[in-house]
């Protein structure tokens, strides 16, 4: 196993002794990709538009969405070390769960496109969106990233506009989406 692989795992708070057959296979046969992935992960955790805590919380949302227990645990501990509270970590879990419901519901409405479905009330309780512990802008940013993973066009457009309305820049949004894509690609190998 290479030093690059070990450093990649260290970036997300995993011990070098961790065994990941796909990651280890790539490391043994084509270390170029592991180097790229290590650089991508390292850069994503240090984007200028995101605090370290925000970056780790977004990575945690990816892990929760993908139900990847190993990185959920490692990123939870890393988030705590960056100052995240239990309430903020719990809200990432709740947000991800809620967005999974919304993404299915609104994707259906968008795909079918019938007036009845488009005008009918959602009937899904969303009280955590009213006064989020994470703050409105970051809550919407995290909601945008989960919606992007789940492929709900209607939710992506709505949350992107909401993030802008709460004062974020397009550069911040792009960094959050890039981080999300990078962490999803990492989880595929773990």
Secondary structure, 3 states (H helix, E strand, C coil): CCHHHHHHHHHCCCCCCCCCHHHHHHHHHCHHHHHHHHHHHHHHCCCCCCCHHHHHHHHHHHHHHCCCHHHHHHHHHHHHHCCCCHHHHHHHHHHHHHHHHHHHHHHHHHHHCCHHHHHCCCCCCCHHHCCCCCCHHHHHHHHHHHHHHHCCHHHHHHHHHHHHHCCCCHHHHHHHHHHHHHHHHHHHHC
